[in-house]
Amino acid sequence: MPLMADIIRTGTMDIRVRYVDCDPMGVVHHSVYPVWLEMGRTELLRETGTTYREMEEAGALLAVIELCVKYRQPAKYDDLLQLTTEWHDSGRVKIRHVYTLKRGDDVLATAETTLACIGPDGRPQPLPELLQSPNV
């Protein structure tokens, strides 16, 4: 269980479930959740004043090395959801994120990811200085 002290930044975004996200029963397919998690990470990074594109152009790539999703209740077509993304301090090379997906007060899913910083050669490298700072 993550400690509040290791949270660097938190952000929340709304997601409207699209028809294309659902199976024939109108329930969101499990494969859509990792896409939403990436959206949460991307927007959280953007709030720091940089983007994935700028990091990649500078030679720092973030690769997902671990993903865990716990599905609690189904999301359905046209639901308005709130995704909260917490960025946790994880070290020189890795970043950990913790997510909560809600519809109103109902928790639909929780998740965690770990990303590793790699160079264009695919080898681990330290996170860019901007992402190492506890003041991110």
SEPA-944560 format. One record per atom (N, C-alpha, C): atom name; x, y, z. Coordinates in nm, 3 decimals, m for minus. Each point is the difference from the previous one (the first is absolute). Layout:
BEGIN
+-------+---------+---------+---------+
! atome !       X !       Y !       Z !
+-------+---------+---------+---------+
!    CA !       X !       Y !       Z !
...
+-------+---------+---------+---------+
***
This chain:
BEGIN
+-------+---------+---------+---------+
! atome !       X !       Y !       Z !
+-------+---------+---------+---------+
!     N !   0.084 !  m0.118 !   0.000 !
!    CA !  m0.084 !   0.118 !   0.000 !
!     C !   0.089 !   0.124 !   0.000 !
!     N !  m0.022 !   0.095 !  m0.094 !
!    CA !   0.085 !   0.117 !  m0.008 !
!     C !  m0.018 !   0.092 !   0.120 !
!     N !   0.107 !   0.067 !   0.036 !
!    CA !  m0.004 !   0.100 !   0.106 !
!     C !  m0.029 !   0.135 !  m0.060 !
!     N !  m0.080 !   0.080 !   0.070 !
!    CA !  m0.033 !   0.133 !  m0.050 !
!     C !   0.127 !   0.084 !  m0.017 !
!     N !   0.100 !  m0.023 !   0.083 !
!    CA !   0.122 !   0.080 !  m0.003 !
!     C !   0.077 !  m0.017 !  m0.130 !
!     N !  m0.019 !  m0.112 !  m0.069 !
!    CA !   0.077 !  m0.019 !  m0.123 !
!     C !  m0.073 !   0.049 !  m0.125 !
!     N !  m0.117 !   0.063 !   0.017 !
!    CA !  m0.072 !   0.055 !  m0.115 !
!     C !   0.063 !   0.133 !  m0.040 !
!     N !   0.040 !   0.009 !  m0.126 !
!    CA !   0.061 !   0.122 !  m0.052 !
!     C !  m0.105 !   0.092 !  m0.058 !
!     N !  m0.095 !  m0.058 !  m0.073 !
!    CA !  m0.102 !   0.082 !  m0.068 !
!     C !  m0.124 !  m0.086 !  m0.020 !
!     N !  m0.117 !   0.065 !   0.004 !
!    CA !  m0.127 !  m0.067 !  m0.025 !
!     C !  m0.080 !   0.082 !  m0.098 !
!     N !  m0.069 !  m0.068 !  m0.091 !
!    CA !  m0.087 !   0.068 !  m0.094 !
!     C !  m0.124 !  m0.082 !  m0.026 !
!     N !  m0.107 !   0.067 !  m0.038 !
!    CA !  m0.126 !  m0.068 !  m0.032 !
!     C !  m0.048 !   0.048 !  m0.135 !
!     N !  m0.052 !  m0.092 !  m0.078 !
!    CA !  m0.057 !   0.035 !  m0.130 !
!     C !  m0.130 !  m0.074 !  m0.021 !
!     N !  m0.089 !   0.060 !  m0.076 !
!    CA !  m0.126 !  m0.063 !  m0.035 !
!     C !   0.017 !  m0.082 !  m0.128 !
!     N !  m0.071 !  m0.111 !  m0.006 !
!    CA !  m0.002 !  m0.085 !  m0.118 !
!     C !  m0.145 !  m0.035 !  m0.029 !
!     N !  m0.045 !   0.026 !  m0.121 !
!    CA !  m0.133 !  m0.042 !  m0.043 !
!     C !   0.017 !  m0.130 !  m0.078 !
!     N !  m0.069 !  m0.106 !   0.043 !
!    CA !   0.012 !  m0.129 !  m0.066 !
!     C !  m0.062 !   0.009 !  m0.139 !
!     N !   0.080 !  m0.035 !  m0.100 !
!    CA !  m0.045 !   0.002 !  m0.139 !
!     C !  m0.056 !  m0.137 !  m0.039 !
!     N !  m0.080 !   0.001 !  m0.103 !
!    CA !  m0.058 !  m0.124 !  m0.051 !
!     C !   0.109 !  m0.099 !  m0.041 !
!     N !   0.105 !   0.051 !  m0.062 !
!    CA !   0.110 !  m0.084 !  m0.048 !
!     C !   0.075 !  m0.069 !   0.114 !
!     N !  m0.012 !   0.051 !   0.123 !
!    CA !   0.067 !  m0.058 !   0.116 !
!     C !  m0.071 !  m0.123 !   0.054 !
!     N !  m0.121 !  m0.027 !  m0.050 !
!    CA !  m0.087 !  m0.100 !   0.061 !
!     C !  m0.013 !  m0.127 !  m0.083 !
!     N !  m0.036 !  m0.107 !   0.070 !
!    CA !  m0.035 !  m0.125 !  m0.066 !
!     C !  m0.148 !   0.008 !  m0.042 !
!     N !  m0.053 !  m0.103 !  m0.064 !
!    CA !  m0.140 !   0.006 !  m0.046 !
!     C !  m0.103 !   0.018 !   0.113 !
!     N !   0.040 !  m0.023 !   0.125 !
!    CA !  m0.092 !   0.017 !   0.112 !
!     C !   0.005 !   0.142 !   0.057 !
!     N !   0.085 !   0.087 !  m0.060 !
!    CA !   0.011 !   0.137 !   0.048 !
!     C !   0.094 !   0.016 !   0.118 !
!     N !   0.079 !  m0.103 !   0.029 !
!    CA !   0.095 !   0.002 !   0.112 !
!     C !   0.139 !   0.028 !  m0.056 !
!     N !   0.076 !   0.085 !   0.067 !
!    CA !   0.135 !   0.033 !  m0.046 !
!     C !   0.087 !  m0.125 !   0.002 !
!     N !   0.069 !  m0.024 !  m0.112 !
!    CA !   0.090 !  m0.115 !  m0.012 !
!     C !   0.123 !   0.023 !   0.087 !
!     N !   0.052 !  m0.106 !   0.059 !
!    CA !   0.114 !   0.012 !   0.091 !
!     C !   0.123 !   0.063 !  m0.065 !
!     N !   0.014 !  m0.013 !  m0.131 !
!    CA !   0.118 !   0.053 !  m0.068 !
!     C !   0.002 !   0.152 !  m0.008 !
!     N !  m0.112 !   0.064 !   0.028 !
!    CA !  m0.008 !   0.146 !  m0.008 !
!     C !   0.062 !   0.067 !   0.123 !
!     N !  m0.005 !  m0.066 !   0.113 !
!    CA !   0.048 !   0.061 !   0.124 !
!     C !   0.147 !   0.042 !  m0.007 !
!     N !   0.092 !  m0.083 !  m0.053 !
!    CA !   0.138 !   0.048 !  m0.010 !
!     C !   0.016 !   0.125 !  m0.087 !
!     N !  m0.085 !   0.016 !  m0.101 !
!    CA !   0.004 !   0.121 !  m0.082 !
!     C !  m0.038 !   0.121 !   0.086 !
!     N !  m0.103 !  m0.014 !   0.081 !
!    CA !  m0.040 !   0.110 !   0.089 !
!     C !   0.111 !   0.032 !   0.100 !
!     N !   0.069 !  m0.103 !   0.050 !
!    CA !   0.110 !   0.024 !   0.094 !
!     C !   0.110 !   0.083 !  m0.067 !
!     N !   0.028 !  m0.032 !  m0.125 !
!    CA !   0.102 !   0.078 !  m0.072 !
!     C !  m0.045 !   0.145 !  m0.017 !
!     N !  m0.127 !   0.020 !  m0.026 !
!    CA !  m0.053 !   0.137 !  m0.010 !
!     C !   0.022 !   0.074 !   0.131 !
!     N !  m0.026 !  m0.066 !   0.112 !
!    CA !   0.021 !   0.063 !   0.131 !
!     C !   0.145 !   0.036 !   0.024 !
!     N !   0.092 !  m0.091 !  m0.035 !
!    CA !   0.144 !   0.028 !   0.017 !
!     C !   0.044 !   0.115 !  m0.088 !
!     N !  m0.048 !   0.000 !  m0.124 !
!    CA !   0.040 !   0.104 !  m0.096 !
!     C !  m0.044 !   0.137 !   0.048 !
!     N !  m0.122 !   0.011 !   0.047 !
!    CA !  m0.050 !   0.130 !   0.046 !
!     C !   0.071 !   0.043 !   0.129 !
!     N !   0.031 !  m0.095 !   0.086 !
!    CA !   0.072 !   0.033 !   0.123 !
!     C !   0.139 !   0.053 !  m0.033 !
!     N !   0.068 !  m0.062 !  m0.096 !
!    CA !   0.132 !   0.048 !  m0.043 !
!     C !  m0.011 !   0.139 !  m0.060 !
!     N !  m0.103 !   0.022 !  m0.081 !
!    CA !  m0.021 !   0.130 !  m0.063 !
!     C !  m0.012 !   0.111 !   0.105 !
!     N !  m0.062 !  m0.033 !   0.114 !
!    CA !  m0.015 !   0.097 !   0.109 !
!     C !   0.134 !   0.043 !   0.059 !
!     N !   0.106 !  m0.079 !  m0.021 !
!    CA !   0.133 !   0.037 !   0.051 !
!     C !   0.068 !   0.102 !  m0.090 !
!     N !  m0.059 !   0.023 !  m0.119 !
!    CA !   0.059 !   0.095 !  m0.094 !
!     C !   0.077 !  m0.065 !  m0.113 !
!     N !  m0.005 !  m0.132 !  m0.009 !
!    CA !   0.065 !  m0.069 !  m0.111 !
!     C !  m0.097 !  m0.105 !  m0.056 !
!     N !   0.039 !  m0.062 !  m0.109 !
!    CA !  m0.085 !  m0.102 !  m0.061 !
!     C !   0.084 !  m0.123 !  m0.032 !
!     N !  m0.068 !  m0.111 !  m0.024 !
!    CA !   0.071 !  m0.121 !  m0.043 !
!     C !   0.078 !   0.030 !  m0.128 !
!     N !  m0.062 !   0.073 !  m0.090 !
!    CA !   0.068 !   0.030 !  m0.127 !
!     C !   0.133 !   0.071 !   0.025 !
!     N !   0.000 !   0.099 !   0.088 !
!    CA !   0.125 !   0.074 !   0.029 !
!     C !   0.103 !  m0.091 !   0.065 !
!     N !  m0.044 !  m0.088 !   0.090 !
!    CA !   0.094 !  m0.094 !   0.062 !
!     C !   0.060 !  m0.094 !  m0.103 !
!     N !  m0.086 !  m0.052 !  m0.089 !
!    CA !   0.049 !  m0.092 !  m0.103 !
!     C !   0.097 !   0.068 !  m0.094 !
!     N !  m0.029 !   0.125 !  m0.036 !
!    CA !   0.091 !   0.075 !  m0.087 !
!     C !   0.135 !   0.022 !   0.068 !
!     N !   0.000 !   0.004 !   0.134 !
!    CA !   0.124 !   0.016 !   0.076 !
!     C !   0.068 !  m0.135 !   0.026 !
!     N !  m0.058 !  m0.110 !  m0.048 !
!    CA !   0.063 !  m0.132 !   0.013 !
!     C !  m0.040 !  m0.079 !   0.123 !
!     N !  m0.104 !   0.043 !   0.072 !
!    CA !  m0.047 !  m0.073 !   0.118 !
!     C !  m0.137 !  m0.059 !  m0.031 !
!     N !  m0.009 !  m0.132 !   0.004 !
!    CA !  m0.125 !  m0.071 !  m0.028 !
!     C !  m0.049 !  m0.066 !   0.128 !
!     N !  m0.130 !  m0.003 !   0.021 !
!    CA !  m0.057 !  m0.067 !   0.116 !
!     C !  m0.074 !  m0.124 !  m0.047 !
!     N !   0.045 !  m0.116 !   0.045 !
!    CA !  m0.059 !  m0.128 !  m0.039 !
!     C !  m0.074 !  m0.060 !   0.118 !
!     N !  m0.122 !  m0.045 !  m0.023 !
!    CA !  m0.076 !  m0.069 !   0.105 !
!     C !   0.065 !  m0.136 !   0.022 !
!     N !   0.042 !  m0.025 !   0.124 !
!    CA !   0.063 !  m0.129 !   0.032 !
!     C !  m0.088 !  m0.084 !   0.092 !
!     N !  m0.104 !   0.064 !   0.056 !
!    CA !  m0.093 !  m0.074 !   0.085 !
!     C !  m0.136 !   0.069 !  m0.006 !
!     N !  m0.106 !  m0.082 !  m0.009 !
!    CA !  m0.137 !   0.050 !  m0.005 !
!     C !  m0.089 !  m0.095 !   0.076 !
!     N !  m0.079 !   0.054 !   0.093 !
!    CA !  m0.095 !  m0.080 !   0.076 !
!     C !  m0.130 !   0.078 !   0.007 !
!     N !  m0.109 !  m0.063 !  m0.045 !
!    CA !  m0.132 !   0.062 !   0.006 !
!     C !  m0.093 !  m0.092 !   0.077 !
!     N !  m0.074 !   0.058 !   0.094 !
!    CA !  m0.103 !  m0.075 !   0.073 !
!     C !  m0.135 !   0.059 !  m0.040 !
!     N !  m0.080 !  m0.083 !  m0.066 !
!    CA !  m0.132 !   0.042 !  m0.047 !
!     C !  m0.102 !  m0.032 !   0.109 !
!     N !  m0.074 !   0.103 !   0.044 !
!    CA !  m0.096 !  m0.020 !   0.109 !
!     C !  m0.145 !   0.004 !  m0.047 !
!     N !  m0.030 !   0.095 !  m0.088 !
!    CA !  m0.134 !   0.014 !  m0.057 !
!     C !   0.016 !   0.039 !  m0.146 !
!     N !  m0.096 !  m0.036 !  m0.084 !
!    CA !   0.015 !   0.035 !  m0.141 !
!     C !  m0.030 !   0.147 !  m0.028 !
!     N !   0.076 !   0.056 !  m0.091 !
!    CA !  m0.034 !   0.130 !  m0.059 !
!     C !  m0.085 !  m0.030 !  m0.122 !
!     N !  m0.091 !   0.091 !  m0.031 !
!    CA !  m0.093 !  m0.026 !  m0.110 !
!     C !  m0.006 !   0.119 !  m0.095 !
!     N !  m0.052 !  m0.028 !  m0.118 !
!    CA !  m0.011 !   0.101 !  m0.104 !
!     C !  m0.062 !   0.128 !   0.053 !
!     N !   0.062 !   0.112 !  m0.033 !
!    CA !  m0.043 !   0.136 !   0.031 !
!     C !   0.017 !   0.039 !   0.146 !
!     N !   0.060 !  m0.087 !   0.084 !
!    CA !   0.030 !   0.040 !   0.138 !
!     C !   0.100 !   0.115 !  m0.001 !
!     N !  m0.014 !   0.088 !   0.096 !
!    CA !   0.101 !   0.103 !   0.024 !
!     C !   0.083 !  m0.048 !   0.118 !
!     N !   0.129 !  m0.023 !  m0.024 !
!    CA !   0.090 !  m0.055 !   0.100 !
!     C !   0.103 !   0.104 !   0.042 !
!     N !   0.057 !  m0.020 !   0.118 !
!    CA !   0.109 !   0.083 !   0.048 !
!     C !   0.119 !  m0.091 !   0.028 !
!     N !   0.112 !   0.033 !  m0.064 !
!    CA !   0.123 !  m0.075 !   0.021 !
!     C !   0.096 !   0.086 !   0.080 !
!     N !   0.037 !  m0.049 !   0.118 !
!    CA !   0.100 !   0.067 !   0.082 !
!     C !   0.131 !  m0.075 !  m0.016 !
!     N !   0.105 !   0.075 !  m0.033 !
!    CA !   0.133 !  m0.057 !  m0.020 !
!     C !   0.093 !   0.059 !   0.104 !
!     N !   0.066 !  m0.085 !   0.075 !
!    CA !   0.100 !   0.043 !   0.098 !
!     C !   0.137 !  m0.041 !  m0.050 !
!     N !   0.091 !   0.094 !   0.001 !
!    CA !   0.138 !  m0.024 !  m0.041 !
!     C !   0.080 !  m0.016 !   0.129 !
!     N !   0.062 !  m0.115 !   0.016 !
!    CA !   0.075 !  m0.031 !   0.122 !
!     C !   0.150 !   0.003 !  m0.027 !
!     N !   0.076 !   0.047 !   0.099 !
!    CA !   0.146 !   0.001 !  m0.008 !
!     C !   0.050 !  m0.143 !   0.003 !
!     N !   0.075 !  m0.038 !  m0.102 !
!    CA !   0.040 !  m0.139 !  m0.008 !
!     C !   0.148 !  m0.022 !  m0.025 !
!     N !   0.079 !   0.103 !  m0.011 !
!    CA !   0.143 !  m0.023 !  m0.016 !
!     C !   0.061 !   0.072 !  m0.118 !
!     N !   0.123 !  m0.038 !  m0.031 !
!    CA !   0.077 !   0.067 !  m0.106 !
!     C !  m0.046 !  m0.034 !  m0.140 !
!     N !  m0.050 !  m0.123 !  m0.021 !
!    CA !  m0.032 !  m0.047 !  m0.135 !
!     C !  m0.150 !  m0.025 !  m0.018 !
!     N !  m0.072 !  m0.025 !   0.109 !
!    CA !  m0.140 !  m0.042 !  m0.009 !
!     C !  m0.096 !   0.103 !   0.058 !
!     N !  m0.122 !  m0.003 !  m0.054 !
!    CA !  m0.111 !   0.079 !   0.051 !
!     C !  m0.117 !  m0.095 !   0.021 !
!     N !  m0.068 !   0.016 !   0.111 !
!    CA !  m0.118 !  m0.082 !   0.028 !
!     C !  m0.123 !   0.090 !   0.004 !
!     N !  m0.108 !  m0.049 !  m0.059 !
!    CA !  m0.127 !   0.072 !   0.002 !
!     C !  m0.107 !  m0.091 !   0.062 !
!     N !  m0.091 !   0.062 !   0.074 !
!    CA !  m0.114 !  m0.069 !   0.059 !
!     C !  m0.125 !   0.071 !  m0.050 !
!     N !  m0.101 !  m0.077 !  m0.040 !
!    CA !  m0.118 !   0.056 !  m0.064 !
!     C !  m0.127 !  m0.046 !   0.071 !
!     N !  m0.100 !   0.087 !  m0.002 !
!    CA !  m0.135 !  m0.035 !   0.045 !
!     C !  m0.097 !   0.051 !  m0.105 !
!     N !  m0.084 !  m0.090 !  m0.051 !
!    CA !  m0.101 !   0.036 !  m0.099 !
!     C !  m0.136 !  m0.009 !   0.068 !
!     N !  m0.074 !   0.113 !  m0.005 !
!    CA !  m0.128 !   0.006 !   0.069 !
!     C !  m0.111 !   0.046 !  m0.094 !
!     N !  m0.120 !  m0.040 !   0.035 !
!    CA !  m0.122 !   0.056 !  m0.057 !
!     C !  m0.076 !   0.052 !   0.120 !
!     N !   0.000 !   0.134 !   0.016 !
!    CA !  m0.056 !   0.057 !   0.122 !
!     C !   0.082 !  m0.046 !   0.119 !
!     N !  m0.067 !  m0.058 !   0.099 !
!    CA !   0.070 !  m0.050 !   0.119 !
!     C !   0.043 !  m0.145 !  m0.013 !
!     N !  m0.040 !  m0.068 !  m0.107 !
!    CA !   0.031 !  m0.142 !  m0.017 !
!     C !   0.137 !  m0.019 !  m0.064 !
!     N !   0.085 !  m0.079 !   0.066 !
!    CA !   0.130 !  m0.035 !  m0.056 !
!     C !  m0.020 !  m0.116 !  m0.097 !
!     N !   0.035 !   0.024 !  m0.127 !
!    CA !  m0.016 !  m0.103 !  m0.103 !
!     C !   0.126 !  m0.083 !  m0.017 !
!     N !   0.116 !   0.063 !   0.016 !
!    CA !   0.126 !  m0.071 !  m0.018 !
!     C !   0.111 !   0.075 !   0.073 !
!     N !   0.100 !  m0.076 !   0.041 !
!    CA !   0.123 !   0.058 !   0.053 !
!     C !   0.114 !  m0.063 !  m0.079 !
!     N !   0.111 !   0.072 !  m0.009 !
!    CA !   0.111 !  m0.051 !  m0.079 !
!     C !   0.132 !   0.059 !   0.049 !
!     N !   0.107 !  m0.066 !  m0.040 !
!    CA !   0.136 !   0.049 !   0.024 !
!     C !   0.083 !  m0.030 !  m0.123 !
!     N !   0.090 !   0.093 !  m0.032 !
!    CA !   0.099 !  m0.025 !  m0.105 !
!     C !   0.136 !   0.041 !   0.052 !
!     N !   0.102 !  m0.063 !  m0.054 !
!    CA !   0.138 !   0.042 !   0.020 !
!     C !   0.060 !   0.023 !  m0.138 !
!     N !   0.063 !   0.115 !  m0.016 !
!    CA !   0.065 !   0.035 !  m0.125 !
!     C !   0.149 !   0.010 !   0.025 !
!     N !   0.079 !  m0.041 !  m0.097 !
!    CA !   0.145 !   0.013 !   0.007 !
!     C !   0.045 !   0.095 !  m0.110 !
!     N !   0.097 !   0.082 !   0.033 !
!    CA !   0.058 !   0.091 !  m0.098 !
!     C !   0.108 !  m0.076 !  m0.077 !
!     N !  m0.012 !   0.003 !  m0.133 !
!    CA !   0.099 !  m0.064 !  m0.086 !
!     C !   0.044 !   0.099 !  m0.107 !
!     N !   0.117 !  m0.025 !  m0.053 !
!    CA !   0.051 !   0.081 !  m0.110 !
!     C !  m0.043 !  m0.059 !  m0.133 !
!     N !   0.032 !   0.067 !  m0.109 !
!    CA !  m0.034 !  m0.050 !  m0.133 !
!     C !   0.057 !  m0.139 !  m0.028 !
!     N !   0.105 !  m0.038 !   0.074 !
!    CA !   0.060 !  m0.132 !  m0.017 !
!     C !  m0.073 !  m0.109 !   0.080 !
!     N !  m0.102 !   0.040 !   0.076 !
!    CA !  m0.077 !  m0.096 !   0.079 !
!     C !   0.060 !  m0.032 !   0.136 !
!     N !   0.111 !   0.065 !   0.033 !
!    CA !   0.065 !  m0.027 !   0.129 !
!     C !  m0.049 !   0.099 !   0.106 !
!     N !  m0.010 !  m0.045 !   0.126 !
!    CA !  m0.045 !   0.089 !   0.106 !
!     C !   0.091 !   0.121 !   0.013 !
!     N !  m0.061 !   0.112 !   0.033 !
!    CA !   0.076 !   0.122 !   0.026 !
!     C !  m0.073 !   0.079 !   0.108 !
!     N !   0.071 !   0.091 !   0.068 !
!    CA !  m0.066 !   0.080 !   0.103 !
!     C !  m0.113 !   0.083 !  m0.060 !
!     N !  m0.103 !   0.022 !   0.081 !
!    CA !  m0.108 !   0.088 !  m0.041 !
!     C !   0.056 !   0.140 !  m0.026 !
!     N !  m0.061 !   0.075 !  m0.091 !
!    CA !   0.041 !   0.138 !  m0.019 !
!     C !  m0.010 !   0.075 !   0.134 !
!     N !   0.085 !   0.097 !   0.019 !
!    CA !   0.005 !   0.073 !   0.127 !
!     C !  m0.137 !   0.052 !   0.042 !
!     N !  m0.078 !   0.048 !  m0.093 !
!    CA !  m0.133 !   0.051 !   0.030 !
!     C !  m0.086 !  m0.103 !   0.072 !
!     N !   0.015 !  m0.127 !  m0.036 !
!    CA !  m0.082 !  m0.105 !   0.059 !
!     C !   0.060 !  m0.058 !   0.127 !
!     N !   0.124 !   0.034 !   0.031 !
!    CA !   0.063 !  m0.048 !   0.124 !
!     C !  m0.027 !   0.091 !   0.116 !
!     N !  m0.037 !   0.122 !  m0.027 !
!    CA !  m0.018 !   0.099 !   0.105 !
!     C !  m0.121 !  m0.032 !   0.087 !
!     N !   0.015 !   0.007 !   0.132 !
!    CA !  m0.114 !  m0.022 !   0.088 !
!     C !  m0.102 !   0.115 !  m0.011 !
!     N !   0.035 !   0.106 !  m0.070 !
!    CA !  m0.091 !   0.113 !  m0.014 !
!     C !  m0.077 !  m0.002 !  m0.131 !
!     N !   0.004 !  m0.114 !  m0.072 !
!    CA !  m0.067 !  m0.009 !  m0.130 !
!     C !  m0.147 !   0.033 !   0.020 !
+-------+---------+---------+---------+
***
